[in-house]
Amino acid sequence: MGRLIGILGGTFDPIHYGHLRPAYEVMQAAMLDEVRFIPNKQPPHRDAPLLDGELRCECIEMAIAHVPRFILDRREIERDGASYMVDTLASLAADFPGDQLCLIMGMDAFGGLQSWHRWQQILELCQLVVTTRPGTRLQDLSLDDDLQARIIHDPAALKQGKNGRILLQSVTQLDISASQIRQSLKRGEGTYFLLPDTIREKLEKTYAI
């Protein structure tokens, strides 16, 4: 079996510690060889990001510069049309044959998985790693029987068997939102301890929100 590649998509508008710390904990706990941060260009179910794509990519690069196994992946920014994860996973599978893709998502996103574009195909292309708060119980998740049967508890099982397994991984949940950061910047308020200082300084000095 090849490498385990973590996939973390989102607007990253801007990236902050609520993205970075859980991704790092998942990488360690699930023994991922790398985590690819994939900013989307045109999210299909929400408003377009406020920060332009190049600035969001630059901020991601600054945020992950000192973590060797964190990688910026620009494929959605460079692709025309809506940023559907199923298309991104198909592209990744073509680029990394023999490697195992592991899509990282939070509980809120997982709860809406069945509304995603061609969501059944997503389960055919990757394993899921769903980040949970400490103490989350399986019975709290309200899963249908099919998804319930896919749950695994041992990260080592991500490399075993077919795609579509779902690992529940407890991580430190930081209640930080990008919209909160944008509003603070708009009001001229400090955003200390919400995102890396290099990004905070760049947004405060060079981007008028």
N, C-alpha and C positions, 0 to 999 in steps of 0.2 A: 504494500500500500504506500502511496505517496504522502505528501505533506497534508497537514490540516491547515486550511486557509480560512480565517475568520473574515466575514463580510459585515461591515457596519455602514448602512446607508442612512441618508437623512439630508435635510437642508443645511445643517450646520450653519445657522444664520444668526450669530456666529457659533463656532465650536466653543465648548466650555467644559468645565471639570465634570459636569453631569454626564458628558459623553466619554471623557477620557478615563476617569477612574474605573467605571464599570468595565470598559473595554480592556483595560489592563488586567483587572481581576479575572475576567473570563479567559484571557490569553494564558494566564498562569494556571488557573484551575483546570481548564480543558486541554492544556498542553498544546496550544495552537502554535504553529510555526510562524505565523504572521497574522496580522489583522489589517485588512485593507479598508480605509475610510473612503467612501464613495459619495461625494456630494451630488445631489440631483440637480438637474437643470430646470426641469418643469414638473414639479410634483403634481400628480393627477387629481388629488383629493383635497388640495388646500391652495391658498393664494401663493403666487410666485414669491420667492425669497426677496427680502428687502435688499440685502447685500448682493452685489453682482457676483457672478460665478468665479471670476479671476480673484477677487478679493477673498472670497470664502476659501478657495484653494490655497491662497497664500497664507491665510490664517491657520489652516490645517497643517501646512508644511511647518510653520513656526511652532505650532503646538506639539508636534510629534517628532521634532528634529532630533531629540536626544533619546528616543526609544527605537532601537535598531529594528525591531520587528513590526513597528507601525509604519504603514505605507499609504501615501495618497494615491488614489486611483481616479483618474479624470474621465473615465469612459462615458459616464452619463453627461457630464458637462459638455463633452465633445460630440455627443450624439443628438441628432435632431428629434423633435417630438417629445411626447410625454415620457417621463422617466419611470418606466414600469420595471419593478424588480425582477420579474420573470425573464425579461429580455436581458437584463444585466447578468443574471445567473447563467443564462444560456451562453452569453458571450464569454464569461469567465470559464465555464466548463470547456469551451472550445480552446481557450488560451492555455488552460492548465489541465490537460487530460491526464488522468491517473492520480490527480490530487483530490482530496475531499473538501468540498465547500461547506462551510458552517455559517449560516445566516444568523447574526446576533440581533435580537430585538427585545424590547421591554414588554412588560405584561400588557400595557395598554395596546400596543401594536398587535401583540399576539391575540388579544381579545377580538380584534377586528380583522384577523387574517382572512376569514372566509368572505370578506367583502373585497379582497384584493383582486386585481386583474389576473385571471387564470391561476388562481391560488393553488389548485390541485397540482398544477405542473411545477410550482415552486417546491412542493414536497417531493417531487420526482428528481429535482436537480440538486438538492442539498439536504443537510441536517439542519435542524433549528436549535439554537441555544437561546433560551428565554430567561432573561435576567429577572430575578425575584427578590423581594425583600426578605431579610432573615426571618424565619418563622412561618413563611408562606406554606400552607398545607395544600396538598393535591385536591382535597375536597372543596377548597375555596375557589377553584378555577372554573367550575361550571363547563367542563369540556364534554363534547359529544363522545359517543363510544369509540369512534374511529380515532379521534385525536388522543383520547385517553389511552388507547392501546399502544400508541406510539411513544409514550413517556418512558424515558430511561433516567437512571440516577447515577450511573457510572460514566464519567467523561471518557474513559477508555473505550467505551462502546461506540463512540463516534466514528471510529475507524473500522468498525466491524459491521458487516451486513449491508443491506440496501439503504438508499436515502430515505428521508422522511421521518427519521427518529427525532424526538424532541427532548432535549436535555434541559431540565430546570436547574438554573445555576444561581445560587444566592450571592448577591453582591452588595456593596455599600451603595445605597440609594441616596443620591444627593438631589435635593429638591431645588434644582436650578433650572430656569427656563430661558431660552434664547429671547423670547418676547420680553421677559423681565429685564434682560440686559439691554435690549434695544430701547425700551422705555427709559431706563436709567440714563443711557447715553443721550437720549433726546432731551431729557430734563437737566442734563449737565451734572448728574449725580455720580458719585464714585461707584465703580464696579469691582472694587478690590475683592479678592478671594473668590470670585465667581469664575474667572477664566485666567489663563496665564498672563502675567504682566506684559509680556511683549505684545500680545494681541490687544490687551486693554489699551496700552499706550498708542498702538497704531490706529485703533478705531477712534480714540479720543482726538488724535491729532490730524488724521488724514481723511476721515469720512464724516460728512455731515449727514446725520440721520434725521 
